Amino acid sequence: MNRTSISLWVALALGACGGSDETAANDEATTPPAETSGDEAANDAPEPARVLADGSRLFGAELSERDDTPLSTILGDPSTFDGQVVKTSGEISAVCQAMGCWMELRADAESPGIRVPMANHAFFLPRDLAGARATIEGTVTVAALDDATREHLESEGAQAAGSELSIEATGVIVHP
């Protein structure tokens, strides 16, 4: 893939999910798909970084050996975890339907979902994962979204865009 094709793909990907060109230029972790047009790339399901022995699929970076923090604990007192890297698990309740650049994770069917962006567009998830279990690792952020970002996420199917809590995932394992 030539430099122009890569630049076009990154611009299309970030435009679909509200990222900036400056972010893309500084984000060397973004991996373009095989040689395809922009429309074909948007329709392809992202490939996992690897498939684990139990059939789980890893997207993004490998998860560390740190202990899991229950999602319900994070939800109970988010400010305690603000700025910390955590590993947690839950049910995927929604995935960005434009590019797979965010998901919402909840402790169980009765819990609220939290936003989980994919490391500043460094990797993407398949868009059909709602209902699957996942383990994620990333940095907790407690900050309100501006109106434009919230409206953009809601236009892609987000339900937790009004929440101040998010976890910027560097790695996601989707369990079978």
VODOLUM-948895 format. One record per residue: z, y, x of N, C-alpha, C in turn. Coordinates in Angstrom, 2 decimals, decimal comma. Example, Ala and Ser with C-alpha at 12.3 -4.5 7.8 and 13.67 -1.06 7.14 Angstrom:
! VODOLUM-948895
{nw=7,80	nv=-5,69	nu=13,19	caw=7,80	cav=-4,50	cau=12,30	cw=7,80	cv=-3,30	cu=13,20} $
{nw=7,08	nv=-2,25	nu=12,85	caw=7,14	cav=-1,06	cau=13,67	cw=7,87	cv=0,03	cu=12,90} $
This chain:
! VODOLUM-948895
{nw=0,00	nv=-1,16	nu=0,86	caw=0,00	cav=0,00	cau=0,00	cw=0,00	cv=1,23	cu=0,91} $
{nw=-0,90	nv=2,17	nu=0,63	caw=-0,97	cav=3,35	cau=1,48	cw=0,07	cv=4,40	cu=1,07} $
{nw=0,24	nv=5,41	nu=1,93	caw=1,28	cav=6,43	cau=1,72	cw=1,09	cv=7,16	cu=0,40} $
{nw=-0,14	nv=7,44	nu=0,01	caw=-0,41	cav=8,14	cau=-1,25	cw=0,02	cv=7,28	cu=-2,43} $
{nw=-0,28	nv=5,99	nu=-2,38	caw=0,12	cav=5,09	cau=-3,47	cw=1,64	cv=5,00	cu=-3,59} $
{nw=2,31	nv=4,95	nu=-2,45	caw=3,77	cav=4,89	cau=-2,47	cw=4,33	cv=6,18	cu=-3,06} $
{nw=3,82	nv=7,32	nu=-2,64	caw=4,29	cav=8,60	cau=-3,17	cw=4,07	cv=8,70	cu=-4,66} $
{nw=2,91	nv=8,24	nu=-5,13	caw=2,62	cav=8,26	cau=-6,56	cw=3,58	cv=7,37	cu=-7,32} $
{nw=3,83	nv=6,16	nu=-6,79	caw=4,74	cav=5,23	cau=-7,47	cw=6,13	cv=5,84	cu=-7,57} $
{nw=6,64	nv=6,41	nu=-6,48	caw=7,97	cav=7,00	cau=-6,49	cw=8,03	cv=8,16	cu=-7,49} $
{nw=7,01	nv=9,00	nu=-7,51	caw=6,98	cav=10,13	cau=-8,45	cw=6,99	cv=9,64	cu=-9,88} $
{nw=6,21	nv=8,59	nu=-10,18	caw=6,17	cav=8,04	cau=-11,53	cw=7,52	cv=7,43	cu=-11,91} $
{nw=8,11	nv=6,69	nu=-11,00	caw=9,40	cav=6,04	cau=-11,27	cw=10,48	cv=7,07	cu=-11,53} $
{nw=10,56	nv=8,08	nu=-10,68	caw=11,60	cav=9,07	cau=-10,85	cw=11,34	cv=9,97	cu=-12,04} $
{nw=10,10	nv=10,25	nu=-12,31	caw=9,77	cav=11,06	cau=-13,49	cw=10,17	cv=10,36	cu=-14,77} $
{nw=10,04	nv=9,05	nu=-14,80	caw=10,39	cav=8,29	cau=-16,00	cw=11,88	cv=8,32	cu=-16,26} $
{nw=12,70	nv=8,45	nu=-15,24	caw=14,15	cav=8,43	cau=-15,43	cw=14,85	cv=9,67	cu=-14,95} $
{nw=14,13	nv=10,76	nu=-14,80	caw=14,76	cav=12,04	cau=-14,54	cw=15,23	cv=12,27	cu=-13,13} $
{nw=14,81	nv=11,46	nu=-12,16	caw=15,18	cav=11,68	cau=-10,77	cw=14,38	cv=12,84	cu=-10,19} $
{nw=14,73	nv=13,26	nu=-9,00	caw=14,01	cav=14,36	cau=-8,37	cw=13,17	cv=13,86	cu=-7,22} $
{nw=12,11	nv=14,59	nu=-6,90	caw=11,27	cav=14,23	cau=-5,76	cw=12,07	cv=14,31	cu=-4,47} $
{nw=13,00	nv=15,28	nu=-4,36	caw=13,80	cav=15,41	cau=-3,16	cw=14,65	cv=14,16	cu=-2,95} $
{nw=15,23	nv=13,63	nu=-4,05	caw=16,01	cav=12,41	cau=-3,97	cw=15,14	cv=11,28	cu=-3,46} $
{nw=13,94	nv=11,15	nu=-3,98	caw=13,06	cav=10,06	cau=-3,57	cw=12,69	cv=10,18	cu=-2,10} $
{nw=12,44	nv=11,38	nu=-1,64	caw=12,06	cav=11,56	cau=-0,25	cw=13,19	cv=11,16	cu=0,69} $
{nw=14,43	nv=11,35	nu=0,24	caw=15,58	cav=11,02	cau=1,07	cw=16,08	cv=9,61	cu=0,85} $
{nw=15,53	nv=8,87	nu=-0,08	caw=16,04	cav=7,56	cau=-0,45	cw=15,14	cv=6,48	cu=0,12} $
{nw=15,42	nv=6,04	nu=1,33	caw=14,58	cav=5,05	cau=1,98	cw=14,79	cv=3,66	cu=1,39} $
{nw=15,83	nv=3,48	nu=0,56	caw=16,09	cav=2,16	cau=-0,03	cw=15,13	cv=1,85	cu=-1,17} $
{nw=14,42	nv=2,85	nu=-1,70	caw=13,49	cav=2,62	cau=-2,79	cw=12,34	cv=1,77	cu=-2,28} $
{nw=12,12	nv=0,64	nu=-2,93	caw=11,07	cav=-0,26	cau=-2,50	cw=9,96	cv=-0,27	cu=-3,52} $
{nw=8,75	nv=0,12	nu=-3,16	caw=7,66	cav=0,13	cau=-4,13	cw=7,21	cv=-1,29	cu=-4,45} $
{nw=6,62	nv=-1,49	nu=-5,62	caw=6,13	cav=-2,82	cau=-5,99	cw=4,85	cv=-3,14	cu=-5,23} $
{nw=4,35	nv=-4,35	nu=-5,43	caw=3,08	cav=-4,74	cau=-4,84	cw=1,99	cv=-3,80	cu=-5,35} $
{nw=0,84	nv=-3,80	nu=-4,73	caw=-0,27	cav=-2,90	cau=-5,06	cw=-0,63	cv=-3,02	cu=-6,55} $
{nw=-0,24	nv=-2,03	nu=-7,34	caw=-0,55	cav=-1,96	cau=-8,76	cw=-0,71	cv=-0,50	cu=-9,13} $
{nw=-1,26	nv=-0,27	nu=-10,31	caw=-1,32	cav=1,11	cau=-10,80	cw=0,05	cv=1,49	cu=-11,33} $
{nw=0,29	nv=2,77	nu=-11,57	caw=1,58	cav=3,23	cau=-12,08	cw=1,95	cv=2,57	cu=-13,38} $
{nw=0,97	nv=2,40	nu=-14,31	caw=1,27	cav=1,78	cau=-15,59	cw=1,66	cv=0,32	cu=-15,42} $
{nw=0,97	nv=-0,40	nu=-14,55	caw=1,31	cav=-1,81	cau=-14,33	cw=2,68	cv=-1,93	cu=-13,69} $
{nw=3,00	nv=-1,06	nu=-12,74	caw=4,30	cav=-1,11	cau=-12,07	cw=5,43	cv=-0,91	cu=-13,06} $
{nw=5,25	nv=-0,01	nu=-14,03	caw=6,29	cav=0,27	cau=-15,01	cw=6,52	cv=-0,92	cu=-15,92} $
{nw=5,52	nv=-1,78	nu=-16,11	caw=5,64	cav=-2,92	cau=-17,01	cw=6,12	cv=-4,19	cu=-16,31} $
{nw=6,08	nv=-4,25	nu=-15,00	caw=6,51	cav=-5,43	cau=-14,26	cw=8,03	cv=-5,49	cu=-14,24} $
{nw=8,56	nv=-6,72	nu=-14,40	caw=10,01	cav=-6,91	cau=-14,27	cw=10,36	cv=-6,89	cu=-12,80} $
{nw=11,40	nv=-6,15	nu=-12,43	caw=11,82	cav=-6,13	cau=-11,03	cw=12,24	cv=-7,52	cu=-10,56} $
{nw=11,93	nv=-7,82	nu=-9,32	caw=12,31	cav=-9,09	cau=-8,72	cw=13,70	cv=-8,96	cu=-8,11} $
{nw=14,52	nv=-10,00	nu=-8,21	caw=15,84	cav=-9,93	cau=-7,57	cw=15,70	cv=-9,96	cu=-6,05} $
{nw=16,70	nv=-9,41	nu=-5,36	caw=16,74	cav=-9,48	cau=-3,90	cw=16,88	cv=-10,93	cu=-3,47} $
{nw=17,64	nv=-11,71	nu=-4,26	caw=17,73	cav=-13,15	cau=-4,03	cw=18,33	cv=-13,81	cu=-5,26} $
{nw=18,13	nv=-15,13	nu=-5,34	caw=18,70	cav=-15,93	cau=-6,41	cw=19,79	cv=-16,79	cu=-5,78} $
{nw=20,99	nv=-16,75	nu=-6,36	caw=22,12	cav=-17,49	cau=-5,83	cw=22,05	cv=-18,96	cu=-6,25} $
{nw=22,85	nv=-19,81	nu=-5,64	caw=22,82	cav=-21,25	cau=-5,89	cw=23,06	cv=-21,58	cu=-7,36} $
{nw=23,89	nv=-20,78	nu=-8,06	caw=24,18	cav=-21,06	cau=-9,47	cw=23,14	cv=-20,49	cu=-10,42} $
{nw=22,07	nv=-19,89	nu=-9,88	caw=21,01	cav=-19,31	cau=-10,71	cw=21,21	cv=-17,83	cu=-11,00} $
{nw=22,34	nv=-17,27	nu=-10,57	caw=22,57	cav=-15,83	cau=-10,73	cw=21,54	cv=-15,08	cu=-9,89} $
{nw=21,20	nv=-13,86	nu=-10,34	caw=20,22	cav=-13,06	cau=-9,63	cw=20,88	cv=-11,80	cu=-9,09} $
{nw=20,66	nv=-11,52	nu=-7,81	caw=21,18	cav=-10,33	cau=-7,16	cw=20,12	cv=-9,25	cu=-7,14} $
{nw=20,47	nv=-8,06	nu=-7,61	caw=19,61	cav=-6,88	cau=-7,53	cw=20,35	cv=-5,86	cu=-6,68} $
{nw=19,64	nv=-5,21	nu=-5,76	caw=20,27	cav=-4,24	cau=-4,87	cw=20,90	cv=-4,94	cu=-3,69} $
{nw=22,00	nv=-4,35	nu=-3,18	caw=22,67	cav=-4,85	cau=-1,98	cw=23,64	cv=-5,99	cu=-2,30} $
{nw=23,93	nv=-6,77	nu=-1,28	caw=24,92	cav=-7,84	cau=-1,41	cw=26,26	cv=-7,23	cu=-1,80} $
{nw=27,03	nv=-7,94	nu=-2,62	caw=28,36	cav=-7,49	cau=-2,98	cw=29,34	cv=-7,93	cu=-1,90} $
{nw=30,40	nv=-7,14	nu=-1,72	caw=31,41	cav=-7,45	cau=-0,71	cw=32,35	cv=-8,55	cu=-1,21} $
{nw=33,29	nv=-8,89	nu=-0,36	caw=34,30	cav=-9,90	cau=-0,71	cw=35,52	cv=-9,28	cu=-1,38} $
{nw=35,48	nv=-7,97	nu=-1,68	caw=36,65	cav=-7,31	cau=-2,29	cw=36,98	cv=-7,98	cu=-3,62} $
{nw=38,24	nv=-7,89	nu=-4,02	caw=38,71	cav=-8,44	cau=-5,28	cw=38,09	cv=-7,69	cu=-6,45} $
{nw=37,89	nv=-8,42	nu=-7,56	caw=37,42	cav=-7,78	cau=-8,79	cw=38,53	cv=-6,94	cu=-9,40} $
{nw=38,17	nv=-5,78	nu=-9,89	caw=39,07	cav=-4,96	cau=-10,69	cw=38,59	cv=-5,10	cu=-12,13} $
{nw=39,45	nv=-5,56	nu=-13,04	caw=39,01	cav=-5,71	cau=-14,43	cw=38,45	cv=-4,39	cu=-14,97} $
{nw=37,34	nv=-4,46	nu=-15,66	caw=36,73	cav=-3,27	cau=-16,24	cw=37,70	cv=-2,58	cu=-17,19} $
{nw=38,49	nv=-3,37	nu=-17,91	caw=39,47	cav=-2,78	cau=-18,83	cw=40,50	cv=-1,93	cu=-18,08} $
{nw=40,83	nv=-2,31	nu=-16,85	caw=41,76	cav=-1,52	cau=-16,04	cw=41,13	cv=-0,19	cu=-15,64} $
{nw=39,86	nv=-0,23	nu=-15,26	caw=39,15	cav=1,00	cau=-14,90	cw=39,04	cv=1,91	cu=-16,12} $
{nw=38,70	nv=1,33	nu=-17,27	caw=38,59	cav=2,11	cau=-18,51	cw=39,94	cv=2,71	cu=-18,92} $
{nw=41,03	nv=2,01	nu=-18,62	caw=42,36	cav=2,46	cau=-19,01	cw=42,82	cv=3,71	cu=-18,28} $
{nw=42,40	nv=3,90	nu=-17,03	caw=42,81	cav=5,07	cau=-16,26	cw=41,72	cv=5,41	cu=-15,23} $
{nw=40,56	nv=5,91	nu=-15,71	caw=39,43	cav=6,15	cau=-14,81	cw=39,74	cv=7,08	cu=-13,64} $
{nw=40,57	nv=8,10	nu=-13,85	caw=40,83	cav=9,07	cau=-12,78	cw=41,50	cv=8,41	cu=-11,57} $
{nw=42,22	nv=7,31	nu=-11,76	caw=42,84	cav=6,58	cau=-10,66	cw=41,78	cv=6,02	cu=-9,71} $
{nw=40,60	nv=5,71	nu=-10,24	caw=39,54	cav=5,06	cau=-9,46	cw=38,44	cv=6,02	cu=-9,03} $
{nw=38,52	nv=7,28	nu=-9,45	caw=37,46	cav=8,25	cau=-9,15	cw=37,21	cv=8,33	cu=-7,63} $
{nw=35,96	nv=8,11	nu=-7,24	caw=35,57	cav=8,16	cau=-5,83	cw=35,76	cv=6,86	cu=-5,08} $
{nw=36,35	nv=5,85	nu=-5,71	caw=36,60	cav=4,57	cau=-5,05	cw=35,46	cv=3,59	cu=-5,30} $
{nw=35,23	nv=2,71	nu=-4,34	caw=34,29	cav=1,61	cau=-4,51	cw=35,05	cv=0,46	cu=-5,17} $
{nw=34,48	nv=-0,06	nu=-6,25	caw=35,09	cav=-1,17	cau=-6,97	cw=34,06	cv=-2,27	cu=-7,20} $
{nw=34,58	nv=-3,46	nu=-7,45	caw=33,76	cav=-4,57	cau=-7,93	cw=34,36	cv=-4,97	cu=-9,26} $
{nw=33,52	nv=-5,08	nu=-10,29	caw=34,00	cav=-5,40	cau=-11,62	cw=32,93	cv=-6,20	cu=-12,36} $
{nw=33,31	nv=-6,77	nu=-13,49	caw=32,40	cav=-7,59	cau=-14,28	cw=32,47	cv=-7,21	cu=-15,75} $
{nw=31,41	nv=-7,54	nu=-16,47	caw=31,39	cav=-7,29	cau=-17,89	cw=30,09	cv=-7,75	cu=-18,50} $
{nw=29,90	nv=-7,36	nu=-19,74	caw=28,68	cav=-7,69	cau=-20,49	cw=27,75	cv=-6,49	cu=-20,47} $
{nw=26,50	nv=-6,73	nu=-20,18	caw=25,50	cav=-5,67	cau=-20,22	cw=25,19	cv=-5,38	cu=-21,69} $
{nw=25,43	nv=-4,13	nu=-22,10	caw=25,18	cav=-3,78	cau=-23,51	cw=23,86	cv=-3,05	cu=-23,70} $
{nw=23,32	nv=-2,45	nu=-22,63	caw=22,04	cav=-1,75	cau=-22,72	cw=21,47	cv=-1,58	cu=-21,31} $
{nw=20,14	nv=-1,47	nu=-21,24	caw=19,44	cav=-1,22	cau=-19,97	cw=18,40	cv=-0,15	cu=-20,25} $
{nw=18,18	nv=0,74	nu=-19,28	caw=17,15	cav=1,76	cau=-19,39	cw=15,83	cv=1,09	cu=-19,76} $
{nw=15,24	nv=1,53	nu=-20,86	caw=13,99	cav=0,93	cau=-21,32	cw=12,76	cv=1,57	cu=-20,69} $
{nw=12,95	nv=2,62	nu=-19,89	caw=11,82	cav=3,22	cau=-19,19	cw=11,56	cv=2,50	cu=-17,87} $
{nw=12,60	nv=2,34	nu=-17,04	caw=12,40	cav=1,78	cau=-15,70	cw=13,46	cv=0,74	cu=-15,29} $
{nw=14,55	nv=0,61	nu=-16,04	caw=15,61	cav=-0,29	cau=-15,62	cw=16,50	cv=0,33	cu=-14,55} $
{nw=16,62	nv=1,66	nu=-14,53	caw=17,36	cav=2,35	cau=-13,48	cw=18,83	cv=2,59	cu=-13,84} $
{nw=19,26	nv=2,20	nu=-15,03	caw=20,66	cav=2,25	cau=-15,40	cw=20,93	cv=1,15	cu=-16,41} $
{nw=22,20	nv=0,81	nu=-16,52	caw=22,63	cav=-0,10	cau=-17,58	cw=23,96	cv=0,41	cu=-18,09} $
{nw=24,38	nv=-0,17	nu=-19,19	caw=25,73	cav=0,08	cau=-19,70	cw=26,45	cv=-1,24	cu=-19,66} $
{nw=27,69	nv=-1,21	nu=-19,19	caw=28,51	cav=-2,40	cau=-19,02	cw=29,77	cv=-2,23	cu=-19,85} $
{nw=30,19	nv=-3,29	nu=-20,53	caw=31,43	cav=-3,22	cau=-21,30	cw=32,26	cv=-4,47	cu=-21,02} $
{nw=33,56	nv=-4,34	nu=-21,19	caw=34,48	cav=-5,44	cau=-20,92	cw=34,24	cv=-6,59	cu=-21,90} $
{nw=34,00	nv=-6,26	nu=-23,17	caw=33,72	cav=-7,25	cau=-24,21	cw=33,03	cv=-6,53	cu=-25,38} $
{nw=32,69	nv=-7,26	nu=-26,41	caw=31,94	cav=-6,70	cau=-27,53	cw=32,68	cv=-5,57	cu=-28,24} $
{nw=34,00	nv=-5,52	nu=-28,12	caw=34,79	cav=-4,49	cau=-28,79	cw=35,03	cv=-3,26	cu=-27,92} $
{nw=34,70	nv=-3,33	nu=-26,64	caw=34,97	cav=-2,24	cau=-25,70	cw=33,82	cv=-1,25	cu=-25,64} $
{nw=34,14	nv=0,00	nu=-25,26	caw=33,07	cav=0,97	cau=-25,06	cw=32,29	cv=0,63	cu=-23,79} $
{nw=31,04	nv=1,03	nu=-23,76	caw=30,23	cav=0,82	cau=-22,57	cw=30,41	cv=1,96	cu=-21,59} $
{nw=30,18	nv=1,68	nu=-20,32	caw=30,18	cav=2,72	cau=-19,31	cw=28,81	cv=2,75	cu=-18,65} $
{nw=28,42	nv=3,93	nu=-18,17	caw=27,13	cav=4,09	cau=-17,50	cw=27,18	cv=3,50	cu=-16,10} $
{nw=26,13	nv=2,77	nu=-15,76	caw=26,01	cav=2,19	cau=-14,42	cw=24,61	cv=2,51	cu=-13,90} $
{nw=24,43	nv=3,66	nu=-13,23	caw=23,14	cav=3,96	cau=-12,61	cw=22,93	cv=3,08	cu=-11,38} $
{nw=21,68	nv=2,80	nu=-11,06	caw=21,35	cav=1,93	cau=-9,93	cw=21,14	cv=2,73	cu=-8,66} $
{nw=22,20	nv=3,03	nu=-7,94	caw=22,20	cav=3,63	cau=-6,60	cw=21,09	cv=4,65	cu=-6,40} $
{nw=21,06	nv=5,65	nu=-7,29	caw=20,10	cav=6,73	cau=-7,14	cw=18,66	cv=6,23	cu=-7,08} $
{nw=18,34	nv=5,29	nu=-7,98	caw=17,00	cav=4,69	cau=-8,10	cw=16,62	cv=3,82	cu=-6,90} $
{nw=17,59	nv=3,29	nu=-6,18	caw=17,29	cav=2,44	cau=-5,03	cw=16,75	cv=1,08	cu=-5,46} $
{nw=17,09	nv=0,64	nu=-6,67	caw=16,59	cav=-0,62	cau=-7,20	cw=16,61	cv=-0,52	cu=-8,72} $
{nw=15,95	nv=-1,47	nu=-9,36	caw=15,83	cav=-1,47	cau=-10,82	cw=16,21	cv=-2,84	cu=-11,36} $
{nw=16,53	nv=-2,88	nu=-12,65	caw=16,86	cav=-4,12	cau=-13,34	cw=15,78	cv=-4,44	cu=-14,36} $
{nw=15,61	nv=-5,73	nu=-14,69	caw=14,75	cav=-6,06	cau=-15,83	cw=15,32	cv=-5,40	cu=-17,09} $
{nw=14,45	nv=-5,02	nu=-17,99	caw=14,88	cav=-4,28	cau=-19,18	cw=15,40	cv=-5,15	cu=-20,31} $
{nw=15,37	nv=-6,48	nu=-20,13	caw=15,76	cav=-7,39	cau=-21,20	cw=17,11	cv=-8,08	cu=-20,94} $
{nw=18,02	nv=-7,42	nu=-20,27	caw=19,29	cav=-8,05	cau=-19,87	cw=20,44	cv=-7,83	cu=-20,85} $
{nw=20,26	nv=-7,09	nu=-21,92	caw=21,35	cav=-6,85	cau=-22,87	cw=21,91	cv=-8,19	cu=-23,33} $
{nw=23,24	nv=-8,29	nu=-23,28	caw=23,93	cav=-9,51	cau=-23,67	cw=24,29	cv=-10,41	cu=-22,50} $
{nw=23,69	nv=-10,19	nu=-21,33	caw=23,99	cav=-11,00	cau=-20,15	cw=25,29	cv=-10,52	cu=-19,51} $
{nw=25,95	nv=-11,41	nu=-18,77	caw=27,13	cav=-11,05	cau=-17,99	cw=26,69	cv=-10,59	cu=-16,61} $
{nw=27,41	nv=-9,64	nu=-16,05	caw=27,07	cav=-9,11	cau=-14,73	cw=28,32	cv=-8,78	cu=-13,94} $
{nw=28,20	nv=-8,89	nu=-12,63	caw=29,22	cav=-8,40	cau=-11,70	cw=28,55	cv=-7,30	cu=-10,90} $
{nw=29,23	nv=-6,17	nu=-10,79	caw=28,65	cav=-5,02	cau=-10,09	cw=29,61	cv=-4,53	cu=-9,02} $
{nw=29,05	nv=-3,81	nu=-8,05	caw=29,87	cav=-3,13	cau=-7,07	cw=29,29	cv=-1,73	cu=-6,91} $
{nw=30,18	nv=-0,74	nu=-6,86	caw=29,72	cav=0,63	cau=-6,72	cw=30,86	cv=1,61	cu=-6,75} $
{nw=30,50	nv=2,89	nu=-6,71	caw=31,48	cav=3,97	cau=-6,66	cw=31,72	cv=4,54	cu=-8,05} $
{nw=32,99	nv=4,63	nu=-8,39	caw=33,41	cav=5,19	cau=-9,68	cw=33,30	cv=6,70	cu=-9,62} $
{nw=32,75	nv=7,29	nu=-10,68	caw=32,66	cav=8,74	cau=-10,81	cw=33,18	cv=9,13	cu=-12,19} $
{nw=34,01	nv=10,14	nu=-12,21	caw=34,48	cav=10,71	cau=-13,47	cw=34,01	cv=12,15	cu=-13,50} $
{nw=32,93	nv=12,40	nu=-14,24	caw=32,35	cav=13,74	cau=-14,34	cw=31,45	cv=13,79	cu=-15,58} $
{nw=31,55	nv=14,87	nu=-16,30	caw=30,71	cav=15,04	cau=-17,49	cw=29,26	cv=15,25	cu=-17,08} $
{nw=28,34	nv=14,73	nu=-17,88	caw=26,91	cav=14,96	cau=-17,66	cw=26,51	cv=16,28	cu=-18,27} $
{nw=25,52	nv=16,94	nu=-17,68	caw=25,00	cav=18,14	cau=-18,31	cw=24,20	cv=17,73	cu=-19,55} $
{nw=23,95	nv=18,67	nu=-20,44	caw=23,29	cav=18,37	cau=-21,71	cw=21,91	cv=17,75	cu=-21,52} $
{nw=21,13	nv=18,27	nu=-20,56	caw=19,77	cav=17,76	cau=-20,35	cw=19,79	cv=16,31	cu=-19,89} $
{nw=20,69	nv=15,96	nu=-18,98	caw=20,78	cav=14,58	cau=-18,50	cw=21,25	cv=13,66	cu=-19,61} $
{nw=22,25	nv=14,09	nu=-20,36	caw=22,76	cav=13,29	cau=-21,48	cw=21,65	cv=13,03	cu=-22,49} $
{nw=20,91	nv=14,07	nu=-22,87	caw=19,82	cav=13,91	cau=-23,83	cw=18,73	cv=12,99	cu=-23,28} $
{nw=18,44	nv=13,11	nu=-21,98	caw=17,44	cav=12,26	cau=-21,36	cw=17,87	cv=10,79	cu=-21,43} $
{nw=19,11	nv=10,50	nu=-21,07	caw=19,60	cav=9,12	cau=-21,12	cw=19,59	cv=8,58	cu=-22,55} $
{nw=20,00	nv=9,40	nu=-23,49	caw=19,99	cav=8,97	cau=-24,90	cw=18,57	cv=8,67	cu=-25,37} $
{nw=17,57	nv=9,41	nu=-24,85	caw=16,18	cav=9,15	cau=-25,24	cw=15,70	cv=7,79	cu=-24,72} $
{nw=16,39	nv=7,26	nu=-23,69	caw=16,04	cav=5,95	cau=-23,13	cw=16,90	cv=4,84	cu=-23,70} $
{nw=17,75	nv=5,17	nu=-24,67	caw=18,55	cav=4,14	cau=-25,33	cw=20,02	cv=4,12	cu=-24,96} $
{nw=20,48	nv=5,06	nu=-24,13	caw=21,88	cav=5,07	cau=-23,70	cw=22,79	cv=5,39	cu=-24,87} $
{nw=23,92	nv=4,70	nu=-24,92	caw=24,94	cav=4,97	cau=-25,93	cw=26,19	cv=5,57	cu=-25,31} $
{nw=26,37	nv=5,37	nu=-23,99	caw=27,58	cav=5,85	cau=-23,30	cw=27,33	cv=7,15	cu=-22,55} $
{nw=26,27	nv=7,86	nu=-22,88	caw=25,93	cav=9,09	cau=-22,15	cw=26,98	cv=10,18	cu=-22,35} $
{nw=27,77	nv=10,09	nu=-23,39	caw=28,81	cav=11,08	cau=-23,64	cw=30,08	cv=10,82	cu=-22,83} $
{nw=30,18	nv=9,65	nu=-22,22	caw=31,36	cav=9,29	cau=-21,43	cw=31,31	cv=9,98	cu=-20,07} $
{nw=32,46	nv=10,36	nu=-19,56	caw=32,54	cav=10,95	cau=-18,23	cw=32,59	cv=9,88	cu=-17,14} $
{nw=32,85	nv=8,64	nu=-17,51	caw=33,01	cav=7,55	cau=-16,54	cw=31,68	cv=6,88	cu=-16,25} $
{nw=31,39	nv=6,69	nu=-14,95	caw=30,23	cav=5,90	cau=-14,54	cw=30,56	cv=5,20	cu=-13,23} $
{nw=29,79	nv=4,15	nu=-12,93	caw=29,90	cav=3,46	cau=-11,65	cw=28,50	cv=3,40	cu=-11,07} $
{nw=28,30	nv=4,08	nu=-9,94	caw=27,00	cav=4,10	cau=-9,25	cw=26,87	cv=2,79	cu=-8,49} $
{nw=26,12	nv=1,83	nu=-9,06	caw=26,03	cav=0,48	cau=-8,50	cw=25,15	cv=0,43	cu=-7,26} $
{nw=25,66	nv=-0,23	nu=-6,24	caw=24,85	cav=-0,54	cau=-5,06	cw=24,34	cv=-1,97	cu=-5,12} $
{nw=24,99	nv=-2,79	nu=-5,93	caw=24,56	cav=-4,17	cau=-6,12	cw=24,98	cv=-4,69	cu=-7,47} $
{nw=24,13	nv=-5,53	nu=-8,06	caw=24,38	cav=-6,11	cau=-9,38	cw=24,02	cv=-7,59	cu=-9,32} $
{nw=24,94	nv=-8,45	nu=-9,75	caw=24,63	cav=-9,86	cau=-9,92	cw=24,59	cv=-10,14	cu=-11,41} $
{nw=23,46	nv=-10,64	nu=-11,88	caw=23,30	cav=-11,00	cau=-13,29	cw=23,48	cv=-12,51	cu=-13,37} $
{nw=24,46	nv=-12,93	nu=-14,16	caw=24,81	cav=-14,35	cau=-14,26	cw=23,96	cv=-15,04	cu=-15,33} $
{nw=23,67	nv=-16,32	nu=-15,11	caw=22,87	cav=-17,07	cau=-16,11	cw=23,64	cv=-17,31	cu=-17,39} $
